[in-house]
């Protein structure tokens, strides 16, 4: 089944990385959720994309300068629309509690280093080590996760790749390559699958690019509009 992973939740329809966005993503037909991990001043892993709080909350400055208690007071929804006034930031623990037992894919992107031990501890506590895929653009983050756990699923987010890159990924047991959608080609996807990699596209900007990725045979993609991908898959035009 093709992975229809809601990017920061259904972030086209609800404020990203909030419970509202995650539930909306599943309501719209996603079979997976993607989110971003950062750490608070007091060591709590929080779901937030940017280093700064300014864009998606009523707070300012670096998330890492605030304790979790302080972060919980921020409004993470009103920037999106009045409908979501009062939405709060979400801890990884709360996210795993809400969605870990559902039959869906979970993709957790490391946005900074130093989270590995707390991440693995949290996943073990929820018995989810074998269910999630940990991703990052920074390969050193993936190396650190691999050192912390020998078999957890890893995925590398890339803008470009070559065969030397694939050899390095294999060395560290990375099983998923995540290319930028506008670089995806039929030949590239075929080669990656021949090499044993899952292929999950990201930055799927519009419907045309989404359909291009499907035609190239990707195993899945991260989308802001999971309803459109669900409709395409339900059309029987593309293999699911």
N, C-alpha and C positions, 0 to 999 in steps of 0.2 A: 504494500500500500504506500502510495506517495505521501511523504511527510508534508502536511499543511500546517506550518508552525506560525502561530500568531506572534508577530514581531513586537516585543514589549507589550503583548496582548494585542487586541484589535486597535492599534494605536491611531488608525484613521478615524475611528468612531468614538474613542474614549481616551482619557488622559493616560499616557504611556506608563507602564510599570505600576499601575494601581490594580487593586482587586477588581474594580469595575471593568478595566480593560481586559483582564484575563478571563473573567466570566463572559464578557461580551464576545471574546474570541471563540470560546467553546460554543456559545450560542450560535455563532455564525458558521459553524462547521469545521473549525480547526481541530486537528487531532494531535496538536502539540502546542506548547507555549515556550517562548524564548524570553529571557530577561537578562539583566546586567547586574553584576555584583561589585559592591564597594564596601568598605568597612568604616564604621563610625569611630569616633575618638575612643570609645570604651570597648571596642572589639566586637561589635554586633555587625553581622553582614546584612547590608541593606540593598534593596533593589533600586538602582538609580544609574542612569546612563552617564550623565555629565559629571565632571569633577566638581563643578559648581552647582549650587542649588538654584541659582537665579532663574533659569529658563522655565522650570517645571514646578516650582513651589513659590511660596511667598517669603522664602528665606533667601539669604545672601551668603556668598562665600563658599568655602570648601566644605563638602559634606563631612570630611574627615576631621574637621575642627569642632564638630558637635557630638554630644553624647546621644545615645539612642532615645533617652527620655526627652531631650530637647528636640530631636528630629520628629518625634511623634506629635509634637504640637503644631507642625507646619501643615498648611493646606497644599495638597498636591493635585487639586482638581480644578480650582477656579480659573486658572490660566487657560484652560481648554474651553470651558463654557460654564454658565451659571448652573447648569444641570448637575455639575459635579463638584460644586462647592462642598468642602468638608472631606473630600477624599484624602486619605493619609498615605504616607510612605509605608512600604511593606518590608518587613524583615524576611530574610531567606527562610527562617524557621516557620514563620506564618505561611509563607508561600508553599513550602513543602507539606505542611499540615493540611492546607486546603486542597492541594492538587496532586500530592504524591501518590495517593492510592487510586487515582483515576487511570483508566487505560489509555494514556496519552504519552507522547514524547515530551521530555523536558530538556531544554537546552539552556545551560547557564554560562554566560559569557563573563570571564574575568576582565574587569576594566583596570585592575591594578595588581601589583604583586603583594605577597605577604598574607594572602587569604587561605593558603593551601591547608594548613592544619585545621583551622576552624571549619573550613568547607568540608573536609573529609569527616571530621567529627560530627558535623550536623547531618551529613548524608547517612552516616552509619547509624546515628540515633533514630533516623526515620526509616532505616532499612531500605535505602534507595541507591546505594552505590552502583548497582548493576542497571539501573533504569535511566539515569541521566547521562547526558553528553556535556562535558566541560569544554568550552571553546575559548579561544583568544586570538587576537591578531599578533600578540607578542609570544613568540615561540618559547622564550624563557619561562613564561608563566606555565606553559604546558609541561615543560621539563620539570618544573618544581612540583606540579601536581603528580606527574608520573613518579617522582622520587617519593612522594608522600603515599602513593598507592599504586601498586603494580599492574592493576588490570582495569581501572575505571576507564570508560569510553572518553576519548579525546577527539576534538575536531579543530582544525586550523583554519581560521578566517584569512583569506588572502585576496590580493588584487591581481597578482600574477604568480605563476608557478612554472617549474620546469622539472625535468626528470631527476636532476640532482636533489631538488627539493623533496621529491617523493621518496627518495632513498633515506633522507633524514627523518621524514615522518615515520617510515617503517621502522627505523632504528628505535624510535620511542613509542611504538605501538599506537600511533595515531591512525584512527580508522575512517575518519571523515574529513574530506577536503571541502571547504566552503568558498567557492569562487564568487567574485562580484558578478552579478547577473549579466551585465553588458559585455563580459568577457567570455561567457559560456558559448562553446561550439559543440556541434555534434561529434567531431573528431576528438575533442578534448575530453568530453564525457565518456566516450568509448574507451579511450586510453586509461582514464582513471579507474573505470570499472574493471578493465582487464588487469590492472595493478591491484585490485582488491579493495578499492576505496568506495565508500559512500560519497555521493555528490549532493551537497545542499547549497543552493544558490542564495545569495543575500543581495540587498538593495534592489529588489524587484520593484521598479519605480511605477510601472503602469501595466495595464492589461496586456498590451502587445508584448512587452518583455516577459511577462509571466507565461504567455503562450509559447514564446520562443524557447524558453527554458524547458517547458513540457515537451516540445517537439524534439529537443536535443536529448531527452531521456534522463533528466536529473531524477535523483531519488526523492527530492523534496526541495522546499524553499521556505524562506522566512519572509512573510508578507504582512503588510499593514492592513490588508483587506482580505481576510481568510474566506469571506463569503464568495468573492469572485473566483478564487481558486477552487473552492468547493463546487461552485456551479460548473466550472470548466471540467472538473473531474466527473461530475454527475452526468455530463453531456454524452459520455462514452466516446468522445472523439479521441481522448488521450487514454493510454493504459493506466490503470490505477493499481 
